[in-house]
């Protein structure tokens, strides 16, 4: 299946969707962290996305026995001899591969990891990872596209991040839990995925204080043990479906996600004219179109996450008035707007800024997804475009969503996968 065919909705959206587990941004990182303990850990609520298969391949290459218990549960046995290498052909497929670096350093004292790939959304340097781990006693050589890292023994250190990077926070955390002494991470990322990783590590026996704040204190322990953990619901999928409701209109309910994890999205949707409120099991939302324009800037959590930005641009393309979206996280994430313009959107970009003038109608077209969220953005635009919208290169979409078409169709959309 290499394309999504989206037909315009004839009725407002309605219905209930159970949000998938956050495999891409949380589950993959905890799979990597399972390397820290010899034995078998179990992760549940791991919905199938393309990156999951890549992480399973990578961990199997390293020496982990990964077994599927059911559709959303996997066991990971890292009790055998580990080969501390992550090859190019696997690492080039997804950036989450870099998360094996610190667990391998902490567990076996060395790691050889190819520089990671993933979405083409701008420069995402690893300098903060390296500087932090060097303060903790690691040494690095970069040679022919590989990171060669060694550490006889990691030691605690005070790390001040110049930016609350999720990836750097994750790698420092998974190095610090087995390091000798105390590690303090200042300006740490606070995303729900970081909290979920801390919960998983604490279940393994890690000693972490300040979870959910910008300052983390980690007291290293001698040994961690395997555990079982249920991955959090995917807040990005939840935001995507809420924005679909905003574009088409209607009344929907999402289960399996906490509204506190998407509070800034909810506030902005409220400013546009949507009604969104918590339920016992998730979130309820209602929208009457068209909504009104707002300005948005992407920021680290609890700000408006960059992963929501492409979908909200699609939504704002249909709102009344002019919006300005500022992308503060990545330097090359507006490439998808050219495809929205082909569908009739009125969008101008300059540097990190995007000016969107709402239009009453979009037109279906053949478009191409250059990353996970860009593909979702184009699919959402297709929900109200006149005629069919065909989104090509949907491998990107499948990397981050279990089945976006299925979720949208449960709400009354008409979206199909085609070869």
N, C-alpha and C positions, 0 to 999 in steps of 0.2 A: 504494500500500500504506500504509494509515494505522493499522493495528493489528497487534499480535502476539497470536496465539492459542497459549497454552501449556497442554499437557496433562501430567498427572502422570507421572513416570517410573515404570515398572514394574520396572526392573532398575537396578542400580548403573551409573554411567557408566564407560565404557571407550573406549580408542582414542587416536589421536594427532591433534593440530591444529597446523598451522603458523601461528604468531601473525602477524597483519598488521603492516605497517609503521605506525609511529606518525604517521599523517598529521596528526591534529588538533593534537597538542601539540608536534610537532617539524617535520613537513614543511611545514605552513602558514607557520611562522616562517621557514624557510629559503627558501621561495618569496618572501616579502617581502624577505629579505636579498639575494636575487639582484639586486634593484634597484641595489645598490651598485656593480656592475660592468657596463660597457657590453659587450655581447656575449651569447653564448648559453651558459647553464648547463644542466646536466642533472641531474634528481633522479629516483632510482629507489626501488623499494619503497614507492611512494606508493599505498596501497590506496584504493579509492574510498569516500569518505564524503561526506555532504551538504555539509559545510563546504569540501571541496575545490572543488566547483563554484562556490561563492560566491567563494573566493579567486581562481579563474581569471577570473571575471567582473570582479572588482575590479582585478586586474593588467591585464587587457585594456583596461579603461576608462582606466587610467593610461597605457597605451601599450606594454605588453609583449606580444609575440607568444608565446602559449602553444600548444604543439603536443603532442599525445599520440603517443608513440612506440609504446607497447604498453599493456597494461592497468595497469601499475604504473610506467611511466616517462614523464616529461614534459620537454620542453625549454622554456626561458624566455629569450627574446631581448629584452633591454632596451637595445639599441643605438640605438633611435630616439629621437625627441623624447618626453619624458615630460610628461604633464599631472599636476602635483602635487596632485591632489584625489581624495579618497575619499568618494563621495556617501552620503547617509543610507540610501537604499534597499538598499545593499549592506552598509555597516558595521553597520547595525542588526541584521543577521542573526547576527553572530558577533563575539566580542571580539578574536579574532586580527587583525582589521582594523587595530587600533591599531599593529601591528608595521610598517606601512608608513611611520609617522611619521618615525622617525629615518633610515631609508635615503633617503627623499625629501629630508630636511633636509641630509644629508651629500652627496647627489649633486647636487641642483639648488638648494639653499639655501632652499627654502620647502616648505610642505605645508599643505593645507587638508583636515582630516579630521573627519568627523562623529564625535560622541561614540559609542563602541561599544555594541553590544547583547550578545546571547548568552544564557546561562542565567540564570534568575531564582533565584539562590542567595545573594543578599545584596549589600551595598554593596561595590564594588571600585573604590576611588578611584584617580585618576591623579596625585595630588599628587606622589608620589615621582618619577614620570616627568618632570613639569614642572620640579620643583626641580632635579633632576640636570641636565637639558638646559639650564636657565637658567644654571647654573654653567659650562656648556660654551659659553656665548655665544648661546643661542637666546632669542628673545622670543616670548611667547604672548599671543593675544587670544582670549577665549571669547565667541562671538557667535552667538545664535540656534541653539545646539546644535552649533556647529562650533568646532574648534580651528584657529586660524590661527597658524601657526608660521613664523618666519623666522630665518635665521642666515647672515650674510655669510661667516663662516668659523668652524666649530666648533673649540674649543681644548680641550686636555686639562685635567682637573681631578681632584681627589680627592673621591670621592663616598662618603659613609657612609650606607647604607640603614638606615632605622629598623626594617625588617623585610626578610628575604631574599625579596623579591618576584621571582617568575619573570619577569613581564611587564616590570617596571622594569629588571631585569638585562639582559633581551634588548634593550630600547630603548637603554640606555646603551652596551651592547656595539656595536650597529650604528651608533651615532653616533661612538663612540671610534675605530673602526678607520680612519676617514679624517680624524680630527681632528688638528690640529697639536699635537705634544707627547705627553705621557704622561698617561693616565687610569688612576686606581686606583679600583677598586670594592671597598669594604669591606662585609662582611656580604652578599656576593653570594649569589644562589641557587646551589645545587649539584646540581640535578636532572639526571638523565641527558640530558634534552632540552637543557639549557644546555651540557653537554659536547658534544653532537652539533652544536649551533649553532657552538660554538667550533671544532670540527673542520672544519666547512664553511667558516667564515670564514678559518681558517688555510690551507686549500687555495686560497682566493682571494688569498692573499698577506698576510693580516693577521698582526700580531705580537702574540700573546697569551701571557702567562705565568700560571701558577697555576691552570690549567684543572682543575676538579674540587675546588678549595678555595674557601674563603669570601673570599679576596682575589685579585682579578684585576688584572693589570698589562697595559695595552694601550698599545703604542707606535704612534701613528698613522702611516700610510703615505700616500704621494701618490696611489697608484692601486691598485685591486684588479682582478683579471681573472676571467673566468668559469671555472667548474670543473664537475666531475661528482662526485656524492655519493650514497651509498645511505643512506636514512633508517633509523634504529634501529627494532627491533621494539617493538611497543606493550605496554609493561609494565602498562598499565591493563587491556587486554584479557586479558593473561596472568593478572593477579590476579582478574579476573572469572571466568575459567574455573576457576581453583583453588578459588574460593569455591563455584562450582557443584558441584564435586566434593565439597566439604565438606558441602553441603546434602543431596545425594542419596546420597553414598558412592560408592566405586568406586576405580578405578586409571586414571590418565590420564598422557599425555606431551605436553608442549608444546615445540615447536621454534621457533627463531628469536628467543629472548629469553634474556638473561643473568640468572642467579639473583641476582647481586650488585645488580641494579637494583631488586629487589623484596625485599631482605633482611628488612626489618621486617615485611612481610606474611608471609613464610615463618616468621619467629620467632613471630608471633602465632598462625598456623595450627598451628604445632608445640605451642604452649601449649594450644590447644584439643584436641589429640589427633591431628592429621593428621601424616603422614610426607611430607616434601618434601625432595628432594635434587637436585643438579645432574646433568645428563647431558652427553655430549659436545656435543650440539647444542641443549640447552635445559634443561628441568625435568621431573622425574618426581614424581608425587604419588599418595598413597593415603589413603583415609579410610574409617573405619567409623562409621556414625551410631548414636546421636547424639553429637556432640562436646560439650565442656564449655565453660561460660561463661568469658569473660575481660573485663578492662577495657581500653579503647583510647582514646588521645588522638591526634587528628590534629596533625601537625607538619610543617614543611618538611623536605625530604629532608636526611638519610637517615631521618627519622621516617616515621610512618605517614601516607601521603598522603591529603589530603581527598577525592580522587577515588575512593578505595577505600571511603570511609565508608558510602555508601548500600548497597553490596553486602554489607559485613560486618554491617550492621544486620540485613539479611535473614537472613544466616547465623546470627547470634546469636539471632534469634527462634526458632530451632529447637534451640538448644543447651540442655543441662541446667544449670539455675542462673540466676543473675541477673548481668547485665553492665551496666556503665556506659560509655557512649561520650561523649567530650567533643570537640566541634568547635571548634578553636582558630583556624581560618583564615577561614571565612565566618560571617556572623551570621544567615543565614536558610536553612540547608541541611536542616532537619529536616521540611520540608513533606511530603515523600514518606511519612513515617511514618504519616500519617493514612490513606493508602491501604493500607499493610501492616496497620494495625489493622482495616480493613474485611475483610481476609482472615483475621482471627482472631489476629493477633499481639498480645502484651501489651506495649505500649510507652507510656511516659510521657515527655514532654519538658518541660524548664524551662530557658529561656535557651539556653545552649550545651551543656546536658547532656541525655542521653537514657538512660533506664533501661529495660532490656529483660529481661523475665522469659520464659525459654524455655517454649514450649508444645509438646506432642507432635504437634499437627496444625494445619495451616492449611487454609483453605477457598478454593476458586477463586472469583473475583469479577471484575466489570468495574471496572478501575482506570485511573487517568490518570497519565501521566508528565509531570512538570513540568520535568525537565531530563534531560540525557544519562544520567547515572549513576543517577538515580531510576528511569528506565525499565528499566535493566539490573537493578536491585534487585528490581523487581516481577516481572520475567521469571524471575529465580532463585527467588523465593518460589513462583512458579507451578509449578516443577518438582516440588514435593512436596505441593502443595495438592490437596485432594480436589475433583475436578471441573475444568472448564476455567477458566483465567484469561485474560481479554482485556485487554491493555494498549493503551489509546488514546493518541493524540498521539505516535506513535512517530517522527515527524519528528525529535524530540530524539534518540532512540536512533540513528537513521541519521546524525546529525551527528557521532557519535563512534566508531561501530562500522561496519566494512565490511559485515558480515552476521552479526549476533549469532545469529540463528536457525540459520544454516548451521553456524557453529562449534559450537553446542550439539548440533545434530543429528548431527554427526560423532562425538560422544561418546555417542550413544544417546538423546538427548532427542527430544521430539516437539513442535517449535515451528514455526509457520507464519506467514507474512505474509498478511494478507487486506485487501481493499478495504473 
